[in-house]
Amino acid sequence: MTDFRLKAQIVFRDGSLLHIRQIILGEAVYKYAFHWQDATGQLLCRWENAPHWPETVTHPHHKHVMREQYETVTELRGGDFEVVFEEIIRSLPQLGKKAPLPDRR
């Protein structure tokens, strides 16, 4: 198996931004982080498998969720594109007024 690295960004119509990072090294190492922030740069949610929350039942997989002024860490069962996009799609209508798409020329 060859090494694979992916870095991408998706801008949603409401101005929120999803940063995507996936790394596959050989057959055993798989790292990922999906960082979703609002149009002002405030964290909305981050899904990742960085090993810094060992007390999480699903360690190293976990999710950071911003609620009001506080960030909480919760369990994460599966950290693939499908899980992330399903959650974002469910949340987008709650984010309020739609911003125009940015001109990325």
N, C-alpha and C positions, 0 to 999 in steps of 0.2 A: 504494500500500500504506500502511495506517495503522500508526502506532507501536503496539507491543505490549509490555507489561511484566508479568511474572509473578513473584510472590514467594509461596512456599508452604512448608509444613512437613508432613512425614509422620512420625508416631510409630509405630514397629513394636512388636510384642508383646514383644520382648526389652528394650524401653526405649530402643533406639537411635533416633536422630532424623536425618532427611534434610532439609536446608535446600535449597530449589530457588530459583534466580534465573535468569530468562531475559529478555533485552531484544532486541527487534527494532526498529531505527530505519530506516525507509525500506526500500529493497531491498538495501542493501549492508552494513549493520552488524548483526551478530548476536553477542551476548555471552551467555555462560552460565556458571553455576557450580552444581555439585551438591556439597554438603558433608555428608558422613555422619559422625556421631559416635556414640560409645557413650553409655550412660545417665549416665556421669559427666562427659560433655563432651569426652572424649578423641577426637581425630581418628582415624577409621578410614580414610577415603579422601575425596579431593576431585577431581572432574573439572572442568576449566575451560579457557577459552581466553584468559585474561589473558596479555598478551605479555611476561611476565617470565622466560621460559626459552628464549632464542633458540637455544641449542645443541641443543634437542630436535628430532629429525628431523621430528616432526609439528607443529612450532611453527605457531601458538600453542597448539594443542591438546595438553594434557598432563594427567597424573594424579599427585596426591600420595598416597602410600601410607604408612601408619604401620606399621612392623615393629619390634616390641619397643620400644626407646626412640628409634629413628631414623626420620626421615621421608625417603623417597626420592621422586624425580620420575622418571616413566617416560613413554614415548610413549603417545599416545591416538589411536586411529583411530575417530573418530566420538564425539560427546559428546551424544547425544540420550537421551531418557527410556529407550528400549528398552535401550541399552547399559548404562546405570546400573542399571536395575532388574534386569536379568539377572544382573549381578555381585552385587548385594545379595542376591538370592534364593539364589544359589549359596552365599553366605557365611553367611546367617542361621543355619543349623543348627550352624555352628561356634562361634557366639557364646555357647553355654552355656545356662544356666537361663533359662526364659521368665519375664519379669516381668509382673505384672498390668497391664492397660491403665490408663493414668492417667485420672482423672476430669477431663474438660475442660469441665465446666459452668461 
